[in-house]
Amino acid sequence: MVDVMGHFAMALLWALPAWALWDGRVALLFIGFTLTTAMLPDADLVLRTVLPITHHGITHTVLFVTLVAIVAGVVAEYALESQLERQWLKERGYTLAAGTLFVFVTGGLLLGGYSHLFADMLSAPDIAPPVQPFWPFFEKPWSVDLIWYNARLWNAGLLLVAVILHALVAATGFSYSHRWGIQRAE
């Protein structure tokens, strides 16, 4: 597993396509949301104080990340959509297409969570057990002995590359001319 800086870097890299889906503030909001979800699998560090789970256990699986993302997306779509439109979008003349909030929340959680799993798979299990990301379908640990957990140069270098790539994409204005899922209210 990499450290927190490495997880943020990986999430930034995985969130680069947001610039192609949305422009300006919406892309930045999605990228920021993806960053906040990059540590989702490490929820086990908190949960293990009240549940009998281990680090790199169930929360470090594709199944867990996918289920959390879908449930959160459904809750956001049905519980928050009208409030979001009422408080933020309608006054600016916009409305959300059906399913937009679900895709936004689910996509951010999937990207953040999967990027975390991927980063953990790149490192040797030096201070924690190896991850089994495909449990319960495949119980073998998956790990590539590429990165040491405290490799500050690697983690900082990856973060620097990710920030530079985002800055370049933002500066070139690379995005579609529309905001996917957000339309002018009629």
N, C-alpha and C positions, 0 to 999 in steps of 0.2 A: 504494500500500500504506500501511497505517497502521502506527504503531509497536506495540511489544509491548503497551502498555497498551490500545490500541484493539483489538488482537486478543483480549485477555482479556475486554474489555467485550463484544465481539460474541459470544464463546463463552458468556458468562453469559446474554446475552439469548436465544441459541438454546437454552440448557439450562433455561429457565424451565418448560417442560412437565414436567420431572422431578417437580415438586411434585404434579402430577396423577396420576402413575404410582405413586409411592412416597411413603411418609411418613417424616418424621424423618431418622434417620441414613442410610438408604439413598438418599434424595433428595440429601442433602448429599454423600454419597460419589460419586454419579453426577455431580453438578455439579462437584465437585473433580476427578474423572477427566476430564471434558470440558475443564476449564481446562488440565489438563496436556497434553491433545492439541491444544490450539489452535495450537500452533506446529509441528505435524506437517509442513505443506508447506515450512517453512523448513529441513527436514532437508537440503535442497540446499546450504545454506551449509556444512555439515559434509561432505557427500558429495562436493562438488566438489573437495575436497583429494585425493581418491583416484579419482574418476571424472570423465570428461569431460562434465560437465553444467554448466548455467548457472543462475543465480538466476532464478526465475519460469519455469523450464522444466518438465520432466516431473513434478516433485513438486508443482507447482501446478496439477494437473489433477484433475478429478472421477474419472478412471480410476485414477490413483495412489492417491488417498485411499480410494476404494472398495475397491480390491484389498488395500491394507494393512489396512483395517478388517475385511474378511471373513477374511483369513488370521489376523489377531490374534484375532478372535472364535472361530474354529474351534480355534486352539491353546489359548486360555483355556478353552473349553468342555471339551475332551478332556484337557488336561494339568493343569488347575488345579481343576476342579470338586470332585473327591473330597477333595483337600487342604483346600480352602476350607470345605467342609462339615464335615470332621473337626475342623479347628482353630477355626472360628468359629461355625458354626451349630448343630451337633448338641448341643453343651453348653448352648446356650440354648433348645433344643427346636424348632429350625427345620430345614427342608430346602429345597433348591432344586428347582424344577420343571425338567424337561428343557428345555434351550435358553435358560434365564434368563441364564447367564453369557455366552453368545454374544450375546444381544440387548444386554446391559449393555455389554460391551466394544466390540462393533461399533457400537452406537448412540453411545457416547461418542466414539469415533474419528471417526465420520461427522459428528457435530455439531461437534466441535472443528475438524476439517479443512475442512468445508464453510464454517463461519463464517469461517475464515481466508481462504479463496478469495473469499468474498463481500466481506469487508472490503478485500481487495486490489483487487477490481474497482471499489470505490467511489472509489479514489484515482487521481490522475493518475500516470502512470509518470515521476515526477520524478527518482528516483535509481536506478531499476531498470527493466528492460524491462516492458512491459505483460504481464499474464497472459493465457494462452490456456487457460482452464479446461476447455474442451470438446474439446481435442486428444485423440485424432487424428481425431475425427469432424467437427470444425469448427475450422479452423486460424486463424481470424481472432481477433486480440486483442480482449478485452472489457474496457472501462474506462469509467467515468463520472468525469469531472473534477470531483469533488465535494469531496474532502478532500486537503489537502497532508500529506505524510508527517509532518512535525514540527508539526502543528497540535495543540499541547498542550492548548489549551482544548477542542477537539473531542474528543480522545482521553480526557481527564480527565472531561469532561462526560458522555460516553457511559458511561464506567466508573461514575461516580456514579449515573446513571440506572439502570444494570443492578443495582448493589448495592442501591439503594433499592427497586426492584421485587422483588428476591429477599427483602429484609427484610420488605416488606409481605405478600408471599405467605406467607412462613414465619410471620409474626406472626398472620395471620388463620387459620392452620391449614388452608388450602386444600389438601386432598388427599383422595384416596379413603380409605375406611376399611380398605382392605386393602393389602398389599404385593404388587404384581404379581410373580409368579414365586417368591415366598418364602412357604412355608406352614409351619404347625405340623407337626412330625413326629408320626407316629402310632405 
